[in-house]
């Protein structure tokens, strides 16, 4: 089981990677939504905002009003961020849950 600090770092690594790709993504994806990431085995959560192809304003704690909610175990979150776990297969196997409206899910697929 990964630690809360490892999960936090993984999300910051993801934000940095998205920042590097934001220029190419921004023109293709119009998405501005709040995001909550719930770590099921640690009883921890993080929240932020996806906007302009970037993941910004990352902070500890849940956002119960988030428009996009990703739930996973700590190890699965790390594997997703590292590219070791395919998000589509993880959702199909119920290792990861993503709650969002269908239009946002289609846009998210382009980001992932």
N, CA, C and O atoms as a printed pandas DataFrame, in Angstrom:
     atom_number atom_name residue_name chain_id  residue_number  x_coord  y_coord  z_coord
0              1         N          UNK        A               1    0.846   -1.172    0.000
1              2        CA          UNK        A               1    0.000    0.000    0.000
2              3         C          UNK        A               1    0.894    1.239    0.000
3              4         O          UNK        A               1    1.820    1.357    0.803
4              5         N          UNK        A               2    0.600    2.146   -0.906
5              6        CA          UNK        A               2    1.341    3.397   -0.993
6              7         C          UNK        A               2    0.891    4.341    0.124
7              8         O          UNK        A               2   -0.184    4.167    0.700
8              9         N          UNK        A               3    1.706    5.320    0.417
9             10        CA          UNK        A               3    1.385    6.279    1.473
10            11         C          UNK        A               3    0.641    7.485    0.896
11            12         O          UNK        A               3    0.586    7.678   -0.319
12            13         N          UNK        A               4    0.080    8.277    1.779
13            14        CA          UNK        A               4   -0.589    9.518    1.364
14            15         C          UNK        A               4    0.406   10.429    0.658
15            16         O          UNK        A               4    0.074   11.051   -0.351
16            17         N          UNK        A               5    1.625   10.511    1.184
17            18        CA          UNK        A               5    2.645   11.360    0.554
18            19         C          UNK        A               5    2.987   10.887   -0.854
19            20         O          UNK        A               5    3.191   11.709   -1.748
20            21         N          UNK        A               6    3.052    9.577   -1.063
21            22        CA          UNK        A               6    3.326    9.046   -2.396
22            23         C          UNK        A               6    2.185    9.365   -3.353
23            24         O          UNK        A               6    2.425    9.687   -4.517
24            25         N          UNK        A               7    0.960    9.282   -2.880
25            26        CA          UNK        A               7   -0.199    9.625   -3.714
26            27         C          UNK        A               7   -0.192   11.109   -4.059
27            28         O          UNK        A               7   -0.457   11.487   -5.200
28            29         N          UNK        A               8    0.110   11.941   -3.083
29            30        CA          UNK        A               8    0.186   13.388   -3.312
30            31         C          UNK        A               8    1.249   13.690   -4.368
31            32         O          UNK        A               8    1.021   14.476   -5.288
32            33         N          UNK        A               9    2.419   13.051   -4.222
33            34        CA          UNK        A               9    3.503   13.271   -5.180
34            35         C          UNK        A               9    3.122   12.790   -6.570
35            36         O          UNK        A               9    3.455   13.439   -7.561
36            37         N          UNK        A              10    2.427   11.658   -6.656
37            38        CA          UNK        A              10    1.988   11.143   -7.948
38            39         C          UNK        A              10    1.059   12.141   -8.645
39            40         O          UNK        A              10    1.171   12.358   -9.851
40            41         N          UNK        A              11    0.156   12.740   -7.893
41            42        CA          UNK        A              11   -0.751   13.728   -8.487
42            43         C          UNK        A              11    0.001   14.980   -8.924
43            44         O          UNK        A              11   -0.330   15.573   -9.951
44            45         N          UNK        A              12    1.004   15.384   -8.158
45            46        CA          UNK        A              12    1.820   16.532   -8.573
46            47         C          UNK        A              12    2.645   16.194   -9.820
47            48         O          UNK        A              12    2.850   17.047  -10.683
48            49         N          UNK        A              13    3.116   14.948   -9.910
49            50        CA          UNK        A              13    3.823   14.507  -11.114
50            51         C          UNK        A              13    2.893   14.529  -12.323
51            52         O          UNK        A              13    3.289   14.948  -13.410
52            53         N          UNK        A              14    1.656   14.077  -12.128
53            54        CA          UNK        A              14    0.659   14.116  -13.197
54            55         C          UNK        A              14    0.392   15.551  -13.627
55            56         O          UNK        A              14    0.306   15.839  -14.821
56            57         N          UNK        A              15    0.259   16.451  -12.659
57            58        CA          UNK        A              15    0.022   17.869  -12.965
58            59         C          UNK        A              15    1.187   18.438  -13.777
59            60         O          UNK        A              15    0.969   19.203  -14.716
60            61         N          UNK        A              16    2.412   18.072  -13.427
61            62        CA          UNK        A              16    3.587   18.558  -14.166
62            63         C          UNK        A              16    3.583   18.025  -15.595
63            64         O          UNK        A              16    3.894   18.757  -16.534
64            65         N          UNK        A              17    3.234   16.760  -15.756
65            66        CA          UNK        A              17    3.172   16.171  -17.096
66            67         C          UNK        A              17    2.077   16.850  -17.924
67            68         O          UNK        A              17    2.280   17.140  -19.103
68            69         N          UNK        A              18    0.931   17.099  -17.316
69            70        CA          UNK        A              18   -0.152   17.779  -18.031
70            71         C          UNK        A              18    0.256   19.200  -18.397
71            72         O          UNK        A              18   -0.105   19.690  -19.467
72            73         N          UNK        A              19    0.995   19.860  -17.531
73            74        CA          UNK        A              19    1.478   21.223  -17.809
74            75         C          UNK        A              19    2.362   21.226  -19.057
75            76         O          UNK        A              19    2.251   22.122  -19.894
76            77         N          UNK        A              20    3.233   20.231  -19.181
77            78        CA          UNK        A              20    4.127   20.149  -20.339
78            79         C          UNK        A              20    3.352   19.930  -21.637
79            80         O          UNK        A              20    3.799   20.355  -22.702
80            81         N          UNK        A              21    2.199   19.272  -21.558
81            82        CA          UNK        A              21    1.405   18.964  -22.749
82            83         C          UNK        A              21    0.237   19.919  -22.963
83            84         O          UNK        A              21   -0.531   19.750  -23.910
84            85         N          UNK        A              22    0.093   20.902  -22.113
85            86        CA          UNK        A              22   -1.091   21.768  -22.133
86            87         C          UNK        A              22   -1.269   22.517  -23.447
87            88         O          UNK        A              22   -2.397   22.704  -23.902
88            89         N          UNK        A              23   -0.187   22.942  -24.052
89            90        CA          UNK        A              23   -0.296   23.721  -25.294
90            91         C          UNK        A              23   -0.982   22.933  -26.399
91            92         O          UNK        A              23   -1.819   23.478  -27.119
92            93         N          UNK        A              24   -0.638   21.661  -26.541
93            94        CA          UNK        A              24   -1.242   20.861  -27.606
94            95         C          UNK        A              24   -2.654   20.427  -27.249
95            96         O          UNK        A              24   -3.490   20.258  -28.137
96            97         N          UNK        A              25   -2.932   20.245  -25.970
97            98        CA          UNK        A              25   -4.238   19.765  -25.525
98            99         C          UNK        A              25   -5.271   20.893  -25.481
99           100         O          UNK        A              25   -6.440   20.676  -25.800
100          101         N          UNK        A              26   -4.852   22.070  -25.095
101          102        CA          UNK        A              26   -5.778   23.186  -24.864
102          103         C          UNK        A              26   -6.682   23.454  -26.062
103          104         O          UNK        A              26   -7.874   23.708  -25.889
104          105         N          UNK        A              27   -6.137   23.402  -27.264
105          106        CA          UNK        A              27   -6.940   23.693  -28.457
106          107         C          UNK        A              27   -7.914   22.568  -28.794
107          108         O          UNK        A              27   -8.922   22.801  -29.460
108          109         N          UNK        A              28   -7.620   21.350  -28.338
109          110        CA          UNK        A              28   -8.445   20.197  -28.673
110          111         C          UNK        A              28   -9.535   19.915  -27.640
111          112         O          UNK        A              28  -10.577   19.349  -27.970
112          113         N          UNK        A              29   -9.295   20.307  -26.400
113          114        CA          UNK        A              29  -10.212   19.939  -25.323
114          115         C          UNK        A              29  -10.625   21.178  -24.539
115          116         O          UNK        A              29   -9.789   21.870  -23.959
116          117         N          UNK        A              30  -11.902   21.442  -24.532
117          118        CA          UNK        A              30  -12.454   22.537  -23.756
118          119         C          UNK        A              30  -13.065   21.936  -22.491
119          120         O          UNK        A              30  -14.232   21.544  -22.486
120          121         N          UNK        A              31  -12.285   21.867  -21.437
121          122        CA          UNK        A              31  -12.736   21.244  -20.201
122          123         C          UNK        A              31  -12.284   22.089  -19.021
123          124         O          UNK        A              31  -11.094   22.360  -18.857
124          125         N          UNK        A              32  -13.227   22.494  -18.213
125          126        CA          UNK        A              32  -12.938   23.251  -16.997
126          127         C          UNK        A              32  -13.844   22.684  -15.906
127          128         O          UNK        A              32  -15.006   23.068  -15.781
128          129         N          UNK        A              33  -13.289   21.765  -15.125
129          130        CA          UNK        A              33  -14.091   21.067  -14.116
130          131         C          UNK        A              33  -13.290   20.861  -12.839
131          132         O          UNK        A              33  -12.067   20.728  -12.864
132          133         N          UNK        A              34  -14.015   20.836  -11.721
133          134        CA          UNK        A              34  -13.405   20.476  -10.455
134          135         C          UNK        A              34  -13.216   18.963  -10.416
135          136         O          UNK        A              34  -13.985   18.209  -11.012
136          137         N          UNK        A              35  -12.182   18.539   -9.707
137          138        CA          UNK        A              35  -11.815   17.135   -9.650
138          139         C          UNK        A              35  -11.562   16.735   -8.205
139          140         O          UNK        A              35  -10.910   17.460   -7.454
140          141         N          UNK        A              36  -12.079   15.586   -7.827
141          142        CA          UNK        A              36  -11.757   14.987   -6.531
142          143         C          UNK        A              36  -11.137   13.628   -6.807
143          144         O          UNK        A              36  -11.611   12.883   -7.664
144          145         N          UNK        A              37  -10.084   13.311   -6.081
145          146        CA          UNK        A              37   -9.416   12.023   -6.193
146          147         C          UNK        A              37   -9.473   11.375   -4.817
147          148         O          UNK        A              37   -8.833   11.839   -3.873
148          149         N          UNK        A              38  -10.235   10.309   -4.714
149          150        CA          UNK        A              38  -10.435    9.636   -3.433
150          151         C          UNK        A              38   -9.629    8.345   -3.403
151          152         O          UNK        A              38   -9.758    7.492   -4.281
152          153         N          UNK        A              39   -8.794    8.221   -2.374
153          154        CA          UNK        A              39   -7.932    7.055   -2.209
154          155         C          UNK        A              39   -8.617    6.127   -1.211
155          156         O          UNK        A              39   -8.627    6.393   -0.010
156          157         N          UNK        A              40   -9.179    5.056   -1.707
157          158        CA          UNK        A              40  -10.081    4.227   -0.911
158          159         C          UNK        A              40   -9.405    3.485    0.230
159          160         O          UNK        A              40  -10.001    3.331    1.296
160          161         N          UNK        A              41   -8.178    3.021    0.036
161          162        CA          UNK        A              41   -7.532    2.237    1.094
162          163         C          UNK        A              41   -6.827    3.095    2.144
163          164         O          UNK        A              41   -6.395    2.575    3.172
164          165         N          UNK        A              42   -6.709    4.379    1.902
165          166        CA          UNK        A              42   -6.054    5.276    2.857
166          167         C          UNK        A              42   -7.039    6.219    3.544
167          168         O          UNK        A              42   -6.661    6.975    4.439
168          169         N          UNK        A              43   -8.290    6.171    3.127
169          170        CA          UNK        A              43   -9.287    7.115    3.628
170          171         C          UNK        A              43   -8.772    8.544    3.498
171          172         O          UNK        A              43   -8.855    9.348    4.426
172          173         N          UNK        A              44   -8.235    8.832    2.308
173          174        CA          UNK        A              44   -7.669   10.148    2.022
174          175         C          UNK        A              44   -8.251   10.647    0.705
175          176         O          UNK        A              44   -8.787    9.871   -0.086
176          177         N          UNK        A              45   -8.139   11.937    0.485
177          178        CA          UNK        A              45   -8.634   12.520   -0.758
178          179         C          UNK        A              45   -7.829   13.772   -1.091
179          180         O          UNK        A              45   -7.207   14.394   -0.231
180          181         N          UNK        A              46   -7.869   14.111   -2.370
181          182        CA          UNK        A              46   -7.242   15.320   -2.880
182          183         C          UNK        A              46   -8.238   15.968   -3.830
183          184         O          UNK        A              46   -9.130   15.300   -4.353
184          185         N          UNK        A              47   -8.091   17.237   -4.048
185          186        CA          UNK        A              47   -8.964   17.899   -5.012
186          187         C          UNK        A              47   -8.184   18.959   -5.774
187          188         O          UNK        A              47   -7.135   19.427   -5.332
188          189         N          UNK        A              48   -8.721   19.319   -6.919
189          190        CA          UNK        A              48   -8.101   20.319   -7.769
190          191         C          UNK        A              48   -9.049   20.689   -8.884
191          192         O          UNK        A              48  -10.264   20.524   -8.775
192          193         N          UNK        A              49   -8.472   21.192   -9.959
193          194        CA          UNK        A              49   -9.286   21.637  -11.092
194          195         C          UNK        A              49   -8.549   21.277  -12.379
195          196         O          UNK        A              49   -7.337   21.462  -12.489
196          197         N          UNK        A              50   -9.294   20.764  -13.341
197          198        CA          UNK        A              50   -8.760   20.533  -14.675
198          199         C          UNK        A              50   -9.245   21.692  -15.534
199          200         O          UNK        A              50  -10.447   21.906  -15.692
200          201         N          UNK        A              51   -8.298   22.432  -16.082
201          202        CA          UNK        A              51   -8.648   23.575  -16.922
202          203         C          UNK        A              51   -7.519   23.833  -17.918
203          204         O          UNK        A              51   -6.340   23.768  -17.569
204          205         N          UNK        A              52   -7.893   24.123  -19.146
205          206        CA          UNK        A              52   -6.897   24.431  -20.166
206          207         C          UNK        A              52   -5.871   23.336  -20.375
207          208         O          UNK        A              52   -4.720   23.618  -20.710
208          209         N          UNK        A              53   -6.276   22.087  -20.181
209          210        CA          UNK        A              53   -5.354   20.977  -20.341
210          211         C          UNK        A              53   -4.408   20.797  -19.174
211          212         O          UNK        A              53   -3.465   20.010  -19.250
212          213         N          UNK        A              54   -4.655   21.527  -18.089
213          214        CA          UNK        A              54   -3.788   21.474  -16.910
214          215         C          UNK        A              54   -4.559   20.957  -15.695
215          216         O          UNK        A              54   -5.786   21.032  -15.643
216          217         N          UNK        A              55   -3.822   20.438  -14.732
217          218        CA          UNK        A              55   -4.365   20.070  -13.428
218          219         C          UNK        A              55   -3.778   21.074  -12.449
219          220         O          UNK        A              55   -2.574   21.074  -12.194
220          221         N          UNK        A              56   -4.638   21.931  -11.900
221          222        CA          UNK        A              56   -4.170   23.040  -11.060
222          223         C          UNK        A              56   -4.849   23.020   -9.696
223          224         O          UNK        A              56   -5.825   22.303   -9.472
224          225         N          UNK        A              57   -4.307   23.820   -8.803
225          226        CA          UNK        A              57   -4.878   24.027   -7.469
226          227         C          UNK        A              57   -5.035   22.725   -6.685
227          228         O          UNK        A              57   -6.022   22.547   -5.971
228          229         N          UNK        A              58   -4.065   21.811   -6.815
229          230        CA          UNK        A              58   -4.107   20.558   -6.064
230          231         C          UNK        A              58   -3.984   20.836   -4.572
231          232         O          UNK        A              58   -3.131   21.611   -4.139
232          233         N          UNK        A              59   -4.843   20.199   -3.798
233          234        CA          UNK        A              59   -4.819   20.372   -2.349
234          235         C          UNK        A              59   -5.323   19.098   -1.679
235          236         O          UNK        A              59   -6.019   18.289   -2.293
236          237         N          UNK        A              60   -4.964   18.938   -0.427
237          238        CA          UNK        A              60   -5.458   17.807    0.357
238          239         C          UNK        A              60   -6.931   18.011    0.684
239          240         O          UNK        A              60   -7.403   19.142    0.796
240          241         N          UNK        A              61   -7.644   16.910    0.834
241          242        CA          UNK        A              61   -9.044   16.963    1.222
242          243         C          UNK        A              61   -9.975   16.696    0.060
243          244         O          UNK        A              61   -9.602   16.836   -1.104
244          245         N          UNK        A              62  -11.175   16.314    0.393
245          246        CA          UNK        A              62  -12.189   15.977   -0.593
246          247         C          UNK        A              62  -12.925   17.231   -1.046
247          248         O          UNK        A              62  -12.920   18.250   -0.355
248          249         N          UNK        A              63  -13.545   17.149   -2.191
249          250        CA          UNK        A              63  -14.463   18.178   -2.672
250          251         C          UNK        A              63  -15.767   17.469   -3.013
251          252         O          UNK        A              63  -15.910   16.934   -4.112
252          253         N          UNK        A              64  -16.723   17.459   -2.080
253          254        CA          UNK        A              64  -17.968   16.728   -2.322
254          255         C          UNK        A              64  -18.784   17.274   -3.498
255          256         O          UNK        A              64  -19.693   16.599   -3.981
256          257         N          UNK        A              65  -18.475   18.472   -3.956
257          258        CA          UNK        A              65  -19.196   19.053   -5.091
258          259         C          UNK        A              65  -18.430   18.929   -6.407
259          260         O          UNK        A              65  -18.833   19.507   -7.416
260          261         N          UNK        A              66  -17.337   18.183   -6.401
261          262        CA          UNK        A              66  -16.521   18.035   -7.610
262          263         C          UNK        A              66  -17.341   17.455   -8.754
263          264         O          UNK        A              66  -18.166   16.565   -8.549
264          265         N          UNK        A              67  -17.110   17.957   -9.937
265          266        CA          UNK        A              67  -17.834   17.489  -11.128
266          267         C          UNK        A              67  -17.263   16.179  -11.662
267          268         O          UNK        A              67  -17.964   15.420  -12.332
268          269         N          UNK        A              68  -15.981   15.912  -11.363
269          270        CA          UNK        A              68  -15.336   14.667  -11.761
270          271         C          UNK        A              68  -14.742   14.042  -10.502
271          272         O          UNK        A              68  -14.026   14.703   -9.749
272          273         N          UNK        A              69  -15.045   12.764  -10.282
273          274        CA          UNK        A              69  -14.540   12.063   -9.099
274          275         C          UNK        A              69  -13.860   10.774   -9.539
275          276         O          UNK        A              69  -14.466    9.925  -10.192
276          277         N          UNK        A              70  -12.597   10.644   -9.171
277          278        CA          UNK        A              70  -11.842    9.430   -9.431
278          279         C          UNK        A              70  -11.600    8.749   -8.095
279          280         O          UNK        A              70  -11.109    9.375   -7.155
280          281         N          UNK        A              71  -11.942    7.476   -8.006
281          282        CA          UNK        A              71  -11.726    6.697   -6.785
282          283         C          UNK        A              71  -10.880    5.479   -7.132
283          284         O          UNK        A              71  -11.152    4.774   -8.104
284          285         N          UNK        A              72   -9.848    5.241   -6.320
285          286        CA          UNK        A              72   -8.998    4.070   -6.543
286          287         C          UNK        A              72   -8.197    3.787   -5.282
287          288         O          UNK        A              72   -8.158    4.595   -4.354
288          289         N          UNK        A              73   -7.563    2.625   -5.270
289          290        CA          UNK        A              73   -6.635    2.332   -4.182
290          291         C          UNK        A              73   -5.362    3.142   -4.417
291          292         O          UNK        A              73   -5.132    3.651   -5.514
292          293         N          UNK        A              74   -4.558    3.252   -3.395
293          294        CA          UNK        A              74   -3.316    4.018   -3.509
294          295         C          UNK        A              74   -2.378    3.402   -4.546
295          296         O          UNK        A              74   -1.787    4.123   -5.350
296          297         N          UNK        A              75   -2.239    2.092   -4.534
297          298        CA          UNK        A              75   -1.350    1.428   -5.494
298          299         C          UNK        A              75   -1.846    1.595   -6.926
299          300         O          UNK        A              75   -1.046    1.791   -7.841
300          301         N          UNK        A              76   -3.152    1.518   -7.126
301          302        CA          UNK        A              76   -3.696    1.702   -8.474
302          303         C          UNK        A              76   -3.509    3.136   -8.955
303          304         O          UNK        A              76   -3.243    3.359  -10.137
304          305         N          UNK        A              77   -3.642    4.106   -8.064
305          306        CA          UNK        A              77   -3.405    5.501   -8.458
306          307         C          UNK        A              77   -1.971    5.670   -8.935
307          308         O          UNK        A              77   -1.738    6.263   -9.989
308          309         N          UNK        A              78   -1.013    5.161   -8.182
309          310        CA          UNK        A              78    0.385    5.265   -8.584
310          311         C          UNK        A              78    0.631    4.575   -9.917
311          312         O          UNK        A              78    1.341    5.105  -10.772
312          313         N          UNK        A              79    0.043    3.388  -10.097
313          314        CA          UNK        A              79    0.212    2.658  -11.353
314          315         C          UNK        A              79   -0.396    3.425  -12.528
315          316         O          UNK        A              79    0.181    3.440  -13.615
316          317         N          UNK        A              80   -1.542    4.057  -12.327
317          318        CA          UNK        A              80   -2.164    4.867  -13.379
318          319         C          UNK        A              80   -1.262    6.029  -13.779
319          320         O          UNK        A              80   -1.011    6.261  -14.962
320          321         N          UNK        A              81   -0.787    6.743  -12.791
321          322        CA          UNK        A              81    0.037    7.926  -13.066
322          323         C          UNK        A              81    1.345    7.537  -13.749
323          324         O          UNK        A              81    1.833    8.261  -14.618
324          325         N          UNK        A              82    1.907    6.410  -13.363
325          326        CA          UNK        A              82    3.167    5.944  -13.968
326          327         C          UNK        A              82    2.967    5.336  -15.347
327          328         O          UNK        A              82    3.941    5.069  -16.051
328          329         N          UNK        A              83    1.721    5.115  -15.743
329          330        CA          UNK        A              83    1.445    4.508  -17.037
330          331         C          UNK        A              83    1.527    2.993  -17.019
331          332         O          UNK        A              83    1.552    2.358  -18.074
332          333         N          UNK        A              84    1.569    2.413  -15.836
333          334        CA          UNK        A              84    1.656    0.956  -15.695
334          335         C          UNK        A              84    0.282    0.290  -15.707
335          336         O          UNK        A              84    0.189   -0.929  -15.850
336          337         N          UNK        A              85   -0.770    1.065  -15.559
337          338        CA          UNK        A              85   -2.136    0.550  -15.526
338          339         C          UNK        A              85   -2.966    1.351  -16.520
339          340         O          UNK        A              85   -3.056    2.575  -16.421
340          341         N          UNK        A              86   -3.565    0.664  -17.467
341          342        CA          UNK        A              86   -4.413    1.304  -18.462
342          343         C          UNK        A              86   -5.733    1.702  -17.814
343          344         O          UNK        A              86   -6.394    0.875  -17.186
344          345         N          UNK        A              87   -6.117    2.961  -17.963
345          346        CA          UNK        A              87   -7.311    3.466  -17.283
346          347         C          UNK        A              87   -8.575    2.763  -17.754
347          348         O          UNK        A              87   -9.463    2.492  -16.945
348          349         N          UNK        A              88   -8.675    2.464  -19.036
349          350        CA          UNK        A              88   -9.871    1.792  -19.553
350          351         C          UNK        A              88  -10.010    0.397  -18.958
351          352         O          UNK        A              88  -11.099   -0.005  -18.550
352          353         N          UNK        A              89   -8.910   -0.334  -18.911
353          354        CA          UNK        A              89   -8.943   -1.681  -18.336
354          355         C          UNK        A              89   -9.200   -1.625  -16.829
355          356         O          UNK        A              89   -9.899   -2.475  -16.277
356          357         N          UNK        A              90   -8.629   -0.614  -16.171
357          358        CA          UNK        A              90   -8.823   -0.475  -14.725
358          359         C          UNK        A              90  -10.278   -0.167  -14.392
359          360         O          UNK        A              90  -10.808   -0.678  -13.404
360          361         N          UNK        A              91  -10.923    0.655  -15.197
361          362        CA          UNK        A              91  -12.340    0.957  -14.977
362          363         C          UNK        A              91  -13.179   -0.286  -15.251
363          364         O          UNK        A              91  -14.093   -0.600  -14.489
364          365         N          UNK        A              92  -12.871   -0.993  -16.336
365          366        CA          UNK        A              92  -13.623   -2.200  -16.680
366          367         C          UNK        A              92  -13.487   -3.268  -15.586
367          368         O          UNK        A              92  -14.430   -4.016  -15.328
368          369         N          UNK        A              93  -12.329   -3.336  -14.955
369          370        CA          UNK        A              93  -12.098   -4.322  -13.895
370          371         C          UNK        A              93  -12.549   -3.810  -12.522
371          372         O          UNK        A              93  -12.380   -4.489  -11.509
372          373         N          UNK        A              94  -13.113   -2.626  -12.505
373          374        CA          UNK        A              94  -13.595   -1.985  -11.271
374          375         C          UNK        A              94  -12.487   -1.723  -10.245
375          376         O          UNK        A              94  -12.733   -1.680   -9.039
376          377         N          UNK        A              95  -11.297   -1.555  -10.741
377          378        CA          UNK        A              95  -10.186   -1.159   -9.867
378          379         C          UNK        A              95  -10.184    0.353   -9.692
379          380         O          UNK        A              95   -9.685    0.877   -8.696
380          381         N          UNK        A              96  -10.750    1.044  -10.675
381          382        CA          UNK        A              96  -10.837    2.504  -10.665
382          383         C          UNK        A              96  -12.261    2.881  -11.025
383          384         O          UNK        A              96  -12.879    2.274  -11.900
384          385         N          UNK        A              97  -12.771    3.890  -10.339
385          386        CA          UNK        A              97  -14.104    4.405  -10.633
386          387         C          UNK        A              97  -13.971    5.880  -11.007
387          388         O          UNK        A              97  -13.310    6.652  -10.312
388          389         N          UNK        A              98  -14.605    6.256  -12.107
389          390        CA          UNK        A              98  -14.631    7.662  -12.518
390          391         C          UNK        A              98  -16.082    8.066  -12.670
391          392         O          UNK        A              98  -16.818    7.499  -13.478
392          393         N          UNK        A              99  -16.485    9.052  -11.887
393          394        CA          UNK        A              99  -17.847    9.574  -11.972
394          395         C          UNK        A              99  -17.789   10.963  -12.590
395          396         O          UNK        A              99  -17.133   11.871  -12.080
396          397         N          UNK        A             100  -18.497   11.095  -13.705
397          398        CA          UNK        A             100  -18.560   12.375  -14.422
398          399         C          UNK        A             100  -19.699   12.261  -15.419
399          400         O          UNK        A             100  -20.172   11.165  -15.718
400          401         N          UNK        A             101  -20.133   13.402  -15.929
401          402        CA          UNK        A             101  -21.178   13.308  -16.940
402          403         C          UNK        A             101  -20.570   12.726  -18.220
403          404         O          UNK        A             101  -19.363   12.848  -18.429
404          405         N          UNK        A             102  -21.373   12.103  -19.071
405          406        CA          UNK        A             102  -20.847   11.409  -20.254
406          407         C          UNK        A             102  -20.019   12.296  -21.177
407          408         O          UNK        A             102  -19.041   11.827  -21.759
408          409         N          UNK        A             103  -20.382   13.550  -21.321
409          410        CA          UNK        A             103  -19.626   14.450  -22.199
410          411         C          UNK        A             103  -18.236   14.734  -21.622
411          412         O          UNK        A             103  -17.255   14.812  -22.362
412          413         N          UNK        A             104  -18.163   14.886  -20.308
413          414        CA          UNK        A             104  -16.861   15.090  -19.665
414          415         C          UNK        A             104  -15.994   13.846  -19.780
415          416         O          UNK        A             104  -14.780   13.950  -19.958
416          417         N          UNK        A             105  -16.609   12.665  -19.681
417          418        CA          UNK        A             105  -15.850   11.428  -19.827
418          419         C          UNK        A             105  -15.217   11.333  -21.212
419          420         O          UNK        A             105  -14.073   10.898  -21.343
420          421         N          UNK        A             106  -15.951   11.737  -22.242
421          422        CA          UNK        A             106  -15.394   11.712  -23.594
422          423         C          UNK        A             106  -14.206   12.663  -23.702
423          424         O          UNK        A             106  -13.205   12.334  -24.339
424          425         N          UNK        A             107  -14.307   13.816  -23.098
425          426        CA          UNK        A             107  -13.193   14.773  -23.126
426          427         C          UNK        A             107  -12.012   14.265  -22.310
427          428         O          UNK        A             107  -10.860   14.445  -22.706
428          429         N          UNK        A             108  -12.287   13.636  -21.181
429          430        CA          UNK        A             108  -11.226   13.088  -20.337
430          431         C          UNK        A             108  -10.421   12.016  -21.065
431          432         O          UNK        A             108   -9.206   11.918  -20.894
432          433         N          UNK        A             109  -11.096   11.227  -21.866
433          434        CA          UNK        A             109  -10.399   10.171  -22.626
434          435         C          UNK        A             109   -9.296   10.755  -23.484
435          436         O          UNK        A             109   -8.250   10.133  -23.671
436          437         N          UNK        A             110   -9.528   11.959  -24.009
437          438        CA          UNK        A             110   -8.515   12.595  -24.833
438          439         C          UNK        A             110   -7.310   13.046  -23.998
439          440         O          UNK        A             110   -6.183   13.092  -24.491
440          441         N          UNK        A             111   -7.564   13.373  -22.746
441          442        CA          UNK        A             111   -6.471   13.776  -21.850
442          443         C          UNK        A             111   -5.658   12.580  -21.404
443          444         O          UNK        A             111   -4.442   12.678  -21.240
444          445         N          UNK        A             112   -6.320   11.446  -21.204
445          446        CA          UNK        A             112   -5.652   10.263  -20.678
446          447         C          UNK        A             112   -5.116    9.457  -21.800
447          448         O          UNK        A             112   -4.511    8.409  -21.573
